[in-house]
């Protein structure tokens, strides 16, 4: 059997993603058997209002020091219901675009909202009520994608690499490629078809912080949720001593697979700098952590393709191109939809979960063996784990 598995019946799945940037829900339709991708359907984004973003931020703060056996705070219980209902709204909006009815959709892949990610403590926590979503949409829902991997010794992330590999196999232009996702945390998928045209070698891990620190800094100093168009960093001067101090973290020397929580790094190190210099330093830190990640690849990639919100930041893209001596382009040059990619991936993983195929492999998460996952909720409130 190959890494991806044998082909099967193609399903129509909707993937839903709300990432660590906490900016909204991405929804995307995908026709797939969890191995091959037949075609993409439409996609859209439903932005969260600022008050909901603030409540999610409070949920992250409450969850940070909690443990898996602690009682769930009432705020988090209420937040889970609200998050779930926003995802149901995203499904309704997507179906209104296509004119399809719920019974024409086979599956929903529902990632939920990550509150904390602590694989070192055997715990990862994404809120989102799969049963409630199935009841509200009338569609079978797959959620809780990460728990099984963590229980099997994995990091629980990243889970998108198998989808990256499936996309690259669909239209291969290079033998060895790096796909960089810059969300709140940045992660990379290294894929090589050099030794097999059908069974790629895949390595994946978190390179370091993505947009999270820069977003937090920009919110404080500009009131905007991010460094709009990279303008703040573009006007600043990066402080090498700050960047090198951040890169001194032992995380960057650890061998992959490895993952980070959104708040493993924070903006305390740039306090006292001007808004512009702080943004420039945080941007350079993110870029240099990506550059450092190359030391963990078996061989250099022929090209880098960038997805996630960070690819919209011209300053980030310009500095990546300056520091990486090969092609660095947004994933759109491959015909991919960068804003929908992670949502598509969870549609893909939902199809894999339903078929009992692995969602993760040792070289992507560090799990002991290829690991199945996901909890399936039917609209009739039956559920079972893979």
N, C-alpha and C positions, 0 to 999 in steps of 0.2 A: 504494500500500500504506500502511496505517496504521502507527503506531508499533508496535503489538502484532503485526500481521500478519493473515493470513487464517485462518479457522477450519479445523479438521481433525478427525481421529479422536480421540475422548476416550480417554485411558489412565488406568489406576490406578497412581499413583506414590506412593512413600514418600519424604519428605524428611527429612534428618538434619542437625542443626545442633549444633555445640559452639562456643560463642562465646568472646569475649575475657574473659568473667567466669570461665571455666574451671570452671563448677559442675556440668556434666553434659551429657548428650545429650538433645536434644529430637527426638522422632520424630512425624511427622504424615502421615496419608494424605490424598491429594487426587485427585479425578477431574477431569482437565483435558486440553485439547489444547495447552496452552501459550499460548493466547490467551484463551479463556473458561474460567470455572470452573464446572463442572457442580454439584459438591457436595464437601463435606469429609467425610472419614472420621474415625475416632478419632485421638487423639493421646495422648502420654504423655511423661514425663521420667524418665530414669534418672540419678540423681545419682552423681557421682564420689565415691569415698571420699577422705578428706583426704590420704592418702599419694599417691594419683594426682595430686591437685591440686598437691601439692608437687613431684612429678616433672615435671609440665607447666611449673610455674614455673621449674624448673631448665632445662628445654628452651628456654624463652623467653630465659633469661639466656645460654645457650650460643649461641643463634641470633642474638642481638642484634648481635654484632660480626662474624658470619660473612658470607660472600659466596656468590653462586650457584655459583661454581666450586670452593668449598672442599669438602674431604672431610666427609661427614656424621659427626658424633660418634656413637660407639657407643650412648651414652645415648639419642640422638634416634632411632636405628634401633629400639632396643628399645621406646621410647615409641610410635613409629608403629604397631608391631604391637599393642601393648596398647590404644591408642586405637581401632584398627580393630576389634579384638575386642569392645570395649565397644559400638561401633556395631552390630556384628552381633547382640549381645545385645539391643539396643534394638529391632531389627527383629523378632527372635524374640518378644519380649514383645508388640509391637504385633500381630503375627499371632495370638498366643494370645488376644488380646482379641477379634479379629474372627472367629476360627475359619477364616481363609483359609489356603490353602497357597501356597508360594512361586510356583507356576506360575500363580496368579491375579493376581500383581502384575507389571506391565509393566516398571517402572523404579524404581531407587533414585537419588535425588539426594543425593550424599555430599559435604558441604562440607569436612569434615576440621577439624583444629585449627590455627588460625593461630599460627605461631611468630614471624614477623616480616613486616612489610608496608612495603616500601621502594620505592614506584614511582619515586621520584626517582633510584634506582639501577637501574631497570628490573627490579625483583625483588619478588615476593610469594611467601610460602612457607607453604603449608598441608600438614601431614602427614596421611596417611591412605592406605592401600594399597587402591586401587579394585579391583585384581585379586583380592586376598585377600578383600575383602568380597563380591565377586561369587561367589567359590568357596565361601565359608562359608554364604551365604544362598541360593544357587541362583537369584539374580535379577540381571538386567542392571543395572550400576552406571554412573552418570555422575559423574565428579569432575573436579577441576582446572578449576574454573569461571573463575578469575581470570587465568590466565597469558596467554591470547590477547588479552585487553583491554590488559594492560600492554604486551605486544609491539606493540600497535597504538596506542601513545601514551597509553593511558588510565591512570587511577589504580587500576584493578582493583577499585574499590569506589566507592559501595555498589552491590550487584547486586539488592537487593530492590525498588527503585522500580518496575520494570515490573509486579511483582506487586501492589504498592500500587495502581497505576493500573488494573489489571484488576479488583481488588476494588472500587474506587471507581466504575468504570464499571458494575459489576454492580448496585449499589444507590446511585444518586447522590442525595445530599441537599443538597449545596452545590456551587456553581460552582467555587470555589477553596478548596483544603484543604491543610494541612500535616500530614504524618504524621511524628511524632517518635519515633525508636527510641532508647531509653536503655539501651544495653548497657554493656560495658566502655568503648567509645567511643560517643558519641552522633552520630546522623546524622538528616537530615531529607529528606523527599521533598515537594516543592511540586508540586501537580497542579492544573491549571486546565482546565476544560471550557468556558470562556467563549467561545472562538472556534470550537469544534467539539464537537459532541455525541459524535462517534465517534473523534476523534483528539486526545487531550489533549496539552497542553503540560506537560512534565515537567522539573523541575530537582532535582538531588540533590547532597548533599555532607555531609561530616562537620562538625558544628557545633563540636566540641571534645571534651574528655574526657567520658565518661559516668559510670559507676559505678566505674571502675577505681581512681582515686585514693582515693575514699571507702572502697572495699572494702579497699584496702591499709592505710589509716589505721585503720579499724575492727579489722582483724585484729591489728594491733600492740597496740592499746589495750584491746580487749575480748575478743580471742580468737575472736570471731565472724567469719564470712566476709564480712559486710556490716554496715552500720549498720541493725540490725534495727528496722523500723517507723520509721526516721528519728529514733529516740529520742535518739541522741547529739547530732545536729545541733540538735534541737529545744531542748535544754538549753543550747546554747552561744550565744556572741555572734560574729557574723561580723566579721572585721577588714577594713575597706574597703581599707586599704593593701595587704594581701595579695591580695585579689581584683583590685584595679586593676593590681597588678604582674603578675599572671598574664595578665590581659586585654591587657597591653601587647605580648604576643607578636605578631610580624608575621603569624602564621597567620590571625588573625581579620580582617585587612584584605585578604588575598588573595582574588581572585575565584574562585568555584567554576567547574568541579568541583575538589574538593580532598579529601584524605583524611589521616588520622593513623594512626600506629601506637599500640598500647596504651600504650607507655612514652615517647611523645614529651613528655609532661608527667609530673612525679613529685611526691612529697609533701615534698621537701626544703624547699619554700617555707613550709610550715606547721610544720616542726619547731620546738619551743620553745613552741608554743601548748598550751593545755590540750587534753585529748582532745575535750572538747565544743566549744571554740572552733575547733579544727582542723577538725572535722567540719562545723561551721556555715559556715566559710569555704570549704571545698571544695564544699559544696552550693551556696552562692551563686555560686561561680565557674562551676559547671556551668550553673546557671540563667541567669546573665548572658551566657554564651557562646551560649546558645540565643536569648536576646533580641537579641544582636548579629547573629545570623544573618539576621534579618528584613531587614537592609539589602541583602541579596543577592537578595531576591525581586522580581520585576517588579511585583507588587502584593500588598498584605497579604492573608493568607488569612482567610476568613470563620470558620474554626474550626481548632483543633489537636486531633489525636487521638494519644494517646501509647501506645506499646507498649514491649516490653522490660522487664527487671527493675526499672528505675527507676520505673515507674508504680505499683509496690507500696509505694513509699516515700512516706508521707503528707506528710513535710516537703518533699520535692522537688515533689510535686504542688501543695501549698499555695502554695509560693513561685512556681511557674510561673503559677498562676492570678492571683497578686497582680501579676505583672510583665507579663502578656500580656492585653490588654484585650478579648479575645474568648473564645468558648467553648474551654475546655481540658478534655478528658475522656479517660479511657482508651478504647482502641479497642473495648472490649466494648460500648459504647453503640451501635456500628454492627453488632453481632452478630459481630464478629471474635473470634478466639481469640488474645489477646495473648501467651500463653506458647508458642503453637504457630506464630506467624506466620512467623518466619524459616525454620523447618523446612518449612512449607507452601511458602514461596517457592522453596526448592531442589527440591522436587518439581515445581513449576511450571517452573523453569528446566531441569530434566532433560528435561521434555517438549519444551521449546523446543529444547534442544540436539539431541535425537533428530531433530527435524523440520528442523534446519538454520536455525532462526530466530535473530535476534540476541539476545544476553543483555544487551547494554549499548548505549547510544547516546551521542553526544557530549555531550548536556546532563546526563547522569547521571555519567559517569566521565571525560569529556574525551577519549575515544578519537577517532581521526581520522575514523571512519565507523562506522555500526552494525556491531557485531562479534559474530560467532558464537563459541562456545567450548565447552569441556567435552571430556573424554576418556571414551570409552565402553568399558566392559569387559563382555564377555559371560561367563557362568559357564564357558564353554569356553575362557576365557583369550585370546580374540581381543580386540583393542582398536583403536580408531582415534580420531583427533582430529577435532573439528568446526572 
